[in-house]
Amino acid sequence: MIGRCFKALASVICAFIGVQSARNWRYDSERGSATVFVIAGILMTIIFLAGIYGLVQVVMIYVQYSG
């Protein structure tokens, strides 16, 4: 179960950056559970948005103190 979750997470990360191969996509769509991929996708979206928010906050603090 844990191995499947890590495989799904790796596939979602590859899909996020656009490097998912056709062979891996076919394997995931045939053997993967849609629920696991949806959960991994939601988790990665939240992490991505939190990272962007954090980066903007750091830049805003830097601009505030350097200006």
N, C-alpha and C positions, 0 to 999 in steps of 0.2 A: 504493500500500500504506500509506504513512504517513498519507495523507488518510483512508483507511478506518479506521485505528486511532484517529485523533483524533475522527472522527465517532462511532465506537463508544464512546469514552471520554466524549464529550459526552452521548451518549444514556444511558450508565450514571449519570453525575452527575445528569442530569435525573430519572432513575428513582429515584435515592437520595433526592432531595428532593421527589419526587412531582409534578413539573410536566411530565412527558412527555405530549405531545399524542397523540391517537389517530392523526392523520395520520403523525407521526414514528414511532410504534410500528409502524404498518402498513408503512411504508417500510423500517424496520430489520428487521422479521421477513421481508419478502420478499427484500431484497437483501443483508442483512448475513450474515456468517458467524458461526455459533454459537460457534465456538472463540474468535474475537476478543472477543465479548461476555462469555464465561466468564472469559477472562484479564483483561479490563478490570474485571469485577465483583470478581474475587478481589483484584486490585490495589487497587481503591477500598476494599474491606473492610479490607485491611491498613492502608492509609493512615488510614482512619477510626478503627480501633482504636488505632493508634499515636498519633493526635491526642488521643483520649480519655485514653489512658494518660499522655501528656505533660501534659495539662491537670490531671489528678489529682495528678501529681507536683509541679507548680508550686503548686497549692493546698495540698498537704501541707507543702511547704517554707514557704509563707507562714504557715500556721497554727502551725507549729513555732516560727518566729521571732517571731511576734507574741504568742504565749501565754506 
